[in-house]
Amino acid sequence: MPDEFRRPAWNEAAIWMGMTLPAIGRMFWRNRFRIRPACWLDATIDLLFAGGNSLVAETCQCVSPRKSVDPQQAGAPVFVVGHWRTGTTLMHELLAVDPQLRFPNCYECFLPHHFPWTEKAVAPCLGFALPAQRPPDAMRLGWDLPQEDEFALCNLGVPSPYLTMAFPNHGPANDAYYELDGLPDSAQQAWRRAWTGFLSRLVSFRPGRLLLKSPTHTFRIPTLVSLFPDARFVYLVRDPREVYSSTVRLWRSMYSVHGYQRADESKIPEQVIDTFSRLHERVRATRGMVVADRWFEVRYEQFVRAPMDHLREIYARFGLGETELLEPDWRQNLESRRNYQPNQHRLADHDLAKLRERWKDFLEAYDYSI
């Protein structure tokens, strides 16, 4: 295992800590409990968490049931989409300073079954269970910070491609759950019920227009538009050399930190190349389903050069309101990142040649030269 990606101590909990017993049991069963000995303690602790989640969720629902709220009534959601490592996290966190936008935070995504009842009381006590920084890029983590709702689906027991992280040598897991289109109707409906149920809990607990970010949603534009016809989309692209190197590093780190197996890392580069091509083709085929003035596309390189200008343009394009009161918070957020040093990557000639060949359509569509 590379030195920079060591599995944390048990008290820096894996992302599976929010599962219930049935959900984590299904995950272990599908992978025939092939957990390496070094991870037996982690798996035992995750099972104990799962038992607690099951008990707390059932108790809270019985003692203090909450009225279901239709997430469509909260206004048209704003989706931040794009391939992994294209700046979606930066965009998400900047937009999230707006109090009218309702984003899911880490606690709500990692403990999705019972957060409406437990977040205020429990989150302050769980500082030990979350690393201070994200493994791949040293970005700050916190229970109150924006998070991908795909992790909520994992912890709800919904099939997700992210479950590959738990048993990377048995992946890719749930590959059809990227696009969703090829699933049986019953599976599609189950996914929709689980996801909209989570969104309903979000807006019932704290109202607001939903702000959601997950690279996996980039594949799901038809489903998202069918559920939220007026949804807005911010789509980011980035120099493919940086995307490739950084995404390979991302999956190496996530498999090492959150996996129950020692991953065969030799498969990761090809998986990244295939998934990138698949995502680009999917966007090209489905973006026409979104009305032009509800789709904002930006290069990461342009965004980081003039973030305030682009944020103002997003607000004007999407009719999100005035930005004057938000701009001091945006500047403060950007200033807090001023000393952040991204990882430096250098690709070998044979890797560059492969990208030029396999990602030719993307390079031509976005006029990138590598």
C-alpha positions in Angstrom: 0.0 0.0 0.0 1.5 3.4 -0.8 2.7 5.3 2.2 0.5 8.3 1.5 -2.7 6.3 1.7 -2.8 4.3 4.9 -6.1 3.0 6.3 -6.9 5.2 9.3 -7.3 4.1 12.8 -10.7 2.6 13.6 -11.8 5.8 15.3 -11.6 7.6 11.9 -14.6 5.7 10.7 -15.1 4.5 7.2 -17.9 5.9 5.1 -20.0 2.8 5.8 -20.6 3.8 9.4 -24.1 4.9 8.6 -25.5 1.6 7.2 -28.1 -0.4 9.0 -27.6 -4.1 9.8 -29.6 -5.3 6.7 -27.6 -3.0 4.4 -24.2 -3.8 5.6 -25.1 -7.5 5.8 -26.1 -7.5 2.2 -22.8 -5.8 1.2 -20.8 -8.4 3.1 -22.8 -11.3 1.8 -22.5 -10.2 -1.8 -18.8 -10.1 -1.4 -18.7 -13.4 0.5 -17.2 -11.8 3.6 -13.8 -11.6 1.9 -12.4 -9.2 4.4 -8.6 -9.2 4.9 -7.5 -9.9 8.4 -6.2 -6.3 9.0 -9.7 -5.0 8.5 -11.6 -7.5 10.7 -11.7 -4.9 13.6 -12.9 -2.2 11.2 -15.7 -4.5 9.9 -16.7 -5.4 13.5 -16.9 -1.8 14.5 -18.9 -1.0 11.4 -21.3 -3.8 12.2 -21.8 -2.3 15.7 -22.5 1.1 14.2 -25.0 -0.6 11.9 -26.8 -2.2 14.8 -27.0 1.2 16.6 -28.3 2.9 13.4 -31.0 0.3 13.0 -32.2 0.7 16.6 -32.0 4.5 16.6 -33.8 4.9 13.3 -36.6 2.6 14.2 -37.0 4.2 17.7 -37.0 7.8 16.3 -39.6 6.9 13.6 -41.9 5.4 16.2 -41.5 8.0 19.0 -41.4 11.2 16.8 -42.5 10.6 13.2 -41.9 13.5 10.8 -44.3 14.7 8.2 -43.1 13.9 4.7 -42.3 17.0 2.6 -42.3 16.9 -1.2 -38.8 18.1 -2.3 -40.3 19.5 -5.5 -42.0 22.1 -3.3 -38.7 23.6 -2.2 -38.0 25.0 -5.7 -36.0 23.8 -8.6 -32.8 22.1 -7.4 -29.3 23.2 -8.4 -27.1 20.2 -9.5 -23.3 20.6 -9.6 -22.1 17.9 -12.0 -19.0 16.9 -13.8 -16.3 14.2 -13.7 -14.5 13.6 -10.5 -11.7 16.1 -9.8 -13.0 18.8 -12.1 -13.7 21.3 -9.4 -17.2 20.2 -8.4 -16.4 20.3 -4.7 -15.1 23.9 -4.9 -18.2 25.0 -6.8 -20.5 23.1 -4.4 -18.9 24.7 -1.3 -19.0 28.2 -2.7 -22.6 28.0 -3.7 -23.4 26.4 -0.3 -22.6 29.7 1.5 -26.1 30.9 0.3 -28.5 30.3 3.2 -31.4 29.8 0.7 -29.7 26.7 -0.7 -30.2 23.4 1.2 -27.2 21.1 0.8 -26.7 17.7 2.5 -23.8 17.8 4.8 -21.4 15.0 5.9 -23.5 13.9 8.9 -26.7 13.7 6.8 -25.0 11.7 4.1 -23.1 9.3 6.3 -26.0 8.9 8.8 -29.1 9.3 6.5 -31.5 7.1 8.4 -31.9 9.2 11.5 -30.2 12.6 11.1 -33.4 14.7 11.5 -33.6 13.4 15.1 -29.9 13.0 16.0 -27.8 15.5 14.1 -27.9 18.4 16.6 -27.1 16.3 19.6 -24.8 13.7 18.1 -22.7 15.5 15.5 -20.7 17.5 18.1 -19.8 14.3 19.8 -18.5 12.5 16.7 -15.4 14.6 15.9 -13.3 11.6 16.5 -15.0 9.7 13.7 -14.1 11.9 10.8 -10.6 12.7 9.5 -9.7 16.3 9.5 -8.8 16.2 5.8 -9.9 14.2 2.7 -7.3 11.5 1.9 -6.7 12.3 -1.8 -6.2 16.1 -1.6 -6.0 17.3 2.0 -9.2 19.3 1.6 -10.9 20.1 4.9 -13.6 17.8 6.2 -16.3 18.5 8.8 -19.7 17.1 9.7 -21.3 20.4 8.7 -19.7 20.7 5.3 -21.4 19.9 2.0 -21.2 16.3 0.9 -22.1 14.1 -2.1 -25.6 12.6 -1.7 -24.3 9.4 -3.4 -22.9 8.5 0.0 -26.3 8.8 1.5 -27.6 6.2 -1.1 -24.8 3.9 -0.1 -25.6 4.1 3.6 -29.3 3.7 2.9 -28.5 0.3 1.3 -29.2 1.4 -2.2 -27.0 -0.2 -4.9 -24.4 2.4 -5.9 -21.2 2.3 -7.9 -19.5 3.8 -4.8 -19.8 0.4 -3.1 -16.8 -0.6 -5.2 -14.7 1.2 -2.6 -15.6 -1.4 0.1 -14.5 -4.4 -2.0 -12.4 -3.0 -4.9 -11.2 -6.3 -6.2 -14.8 -7.5 -6.7 -15.8 -4.4 -8.7 -16.9 -2.5 -10.5 -20.0 -2.8 -8.3 -23.5 -1.8 -9.5 -22.3 -0.5 -12.8 -25.8 -0.1 -14.2 -26.6 2.4 -11.4 -24.6 5.1 -13.1 -27.2 5.8 -15.9 -30.1 3.9 -14.3 -31.8 3.5 -17.7 -30.9 -0.1 -18.2 -32.3 -1.2 -14.8 -35.6 -3.0 -14.5 -38.5 -0.7 -13.8 -38.8 -2.0 -10.3 -35.2 -1.2 -9.6 -35.5 2.3 -11.1 -38.5 3.0 -8.9 -36.8 1.7 -5.8 -33.8 4.0 -6.5 -36.2 7.0 -7.0 -38.1 6.3 -3.8 -34.9 6.0 -1.7 -33.3 9.1 -3.2 -36.4 11.3 -3.1 -37.1 10.0 0.4 -33.7 11.2 1.5 -34.3 14.6 -0.1 -37.7 14.8 1.6 -36.0 14.3 5.0 -33.5 17.1 4.1 -36.1 19.7 3.3 -38.4 18.7 6.2 -35.5 19.0 8.7 -34.3 22.3 7.2 -36.2 23.9 4.3 -34.5 25.4 1.2 -33.9 25.0 -2.5 -31.8 21.9 -2.8 -28.1 22.2 -3.8 -26.8 18.7 -4.8 -23.5 17.6 -6.1 -22.2 14.2 -7.2 -20.3 13.1 -10.3 -22.6 10.1 -10.5 -25.5 12.4 -11.2 -23.8 13.5 -14.4 -24.9 10.2 -15.9 -28.5 10.6 -14.6 -29.7 13.7 -16.4 -32.8 12.0 -17.9 -33.9 10.7 -14.4 -33.1 14.0 -12.7 -35.1 16.0 -15.3 -38.0 13.6 -15.1 -38.2 14.2 -11.3 -37.3 17.9 -11.4 -38.2 19.4 -14.8 -37.0 22.9 -13.8 -33.7 21.8 -12.3 -30.6 23.8 -12.9 -27.2 22.3 -13.8 -23.7 23.6 -13.3 -21.3 21.4 -15.4 -17.6 21.6 -15.0 -14.8 20.3 -17.3 -11.1 20.4 -16.7 -7.8 19.7 -18.5 -8.0 15.9 -19.0 -4.3 15.4 -17.9 -5.2 16.7 -14.5 -8.5 14.9 -14.3 -6.8 11.6 -15.2 -3.9 11.8 -12.8 -6.0 13.2 -9.9 -8.8 10.6 -10.4 -6.4 7.7 -10.4 -5.0 9.1 -7.1 -8.6 9.6 -5.8 -9.5 5.9 -6.3 -6.2 4.7 -4.9 -6.8 6.6 -1.8 -10.4 5.7 -1.3 -9.8 2.0 -1.9 -7.0 2.1 0.6 -8.7 4.1 3.3 -12.3 2.7 3.0 -11.8 -0.7 1.5 -11.9 -4.0 3.3 -9.4 -5.5 0.9 -6.0 -4.6 -0.4 -6.9 -3.2 -3.9 -5.3 -4.3 -7.1 -4.3 -0.8 -8.2 -3.2 -1.9 -11.7 -6.8 -1.8 -12.8 -7.5 1.8 -11.8 -6.1 3.7 -14.8 -8.1 1.7 -17.3 -11.3 2.1 -15.2 -10.7 5.9 -15.1 -10.2 6.1 -18.8 -13.4 4.0 -19.5 -15.5 5.9 -17.1 -14.4 9.3 -18.4 -15.3 8.3 -21.9 -18.6 7.0 -20.8 -19.5 10.2 -18.9 -18.6 12.4 -21.8 -20.7 10.4 -24.2 -23.6 10.4 -21.7 -23.5 14.2 -21.3 -23.3 14.7 -25.1 -26.4 12.4 -25.5 -28.5 13.9 -22.8 -27.7 17.5 -22.1 -30.2 18.5 -24.7 -32.9 17.4 -22.3 -32.1 20.5 -20.2 -33.4 23.9 -21.3 -30.4 26.1 -22.4 -30.9 28.7 -19.8 -30.8 26.0 -17.0 -27.4 24.7 -18.1 -24.2 26.5 -17.1 -21.0 25.0 -18.5 -17.6 26.2 -17.4 -13.9 25.1 -17.6 -12.3 24.7 -14.2 -9.3 26.7 -15.4 -11.5 29.7 -16.3 -13.5 29.4 -13.1 -10.5 29.6 -10.7 -9.2 32.6 -12.6 -12.4 34.6 -12.0 -14.6 32.7 -9.6 -16.6 35.7 -8.5 -17.5 36.6 -12.1 -18.7 33.1 -12.8 -20.7 32.9 -9.5 -22.5 36.1 -10.4 -23.2 34.7 -13.9 -24.7 31.5 -12.4 -27.0 33.5 -10.2 -28.1 35.7 -13.1 -28.6 32.7 -15.4 -30.6 30.7 -12.9 -32.5 33.5 -11.3 -31.2 32.7 -7.9 -31.4 36.3 -6.7 -28.9 39.1 -5.9 -25.3 38.3 -4.9 -24.3 41.4 -3.0 -24.8 39.9 0.4 -23.1 36.6 -0.6 -20.0 38.1 -2.1 -18.2 38.8 1.3 -18.7 35.1 2.2 -17.5 34.0 -1.2 -14.3 36.1 -0.8 -13.7 34.7 2.6 -14.2 31.2 1.4 -11.8 31.7 -1.4 -9.3 33.5 0.8 -9.3 30.5 3.2 -8.0 28.4 0.2 -5.3 30.8 -0.9 -2.5 28.7 0.5 -3.9 25.4 -0.8 -1.4 23.6 -3.0 -2.9 21.0 -5.3 -1.1 17.8 -6.0 1.3 18.0 -8.9 1.1 15.3 -11.6 3.3 14.5 -14.5 2.2 11.9 -17.1 4.5 9.6 -19.0 4.5 9.9 -22.8 2.7 6.6 -23.2 -0.1 7.8 -20.9 -0.5 11.0 -22.9 -0.7 9.0 -26.1 -3.4 6.8 -24.6 -5.5 9.9 -23.5 -5.1 11.5 -27.0 -6.5 8.3 -28.6 -9.2 7.4 -26.1 -10.4 10.9 -25.2 -10.2 12.3 -28.7 -13.9 13.3 -28.8 -13.6 15.2 -25.5 -10.4 17.0 -26.5 -12.0 18.1 -29.8 -15.3 19.1 -28.2 -13.7 21.3 -25.5 -10.6 22.4 -27.5 -8.1 20.9 -25.1 -4.6 20.2 -26.4 -2.4 17.7 -24.6 
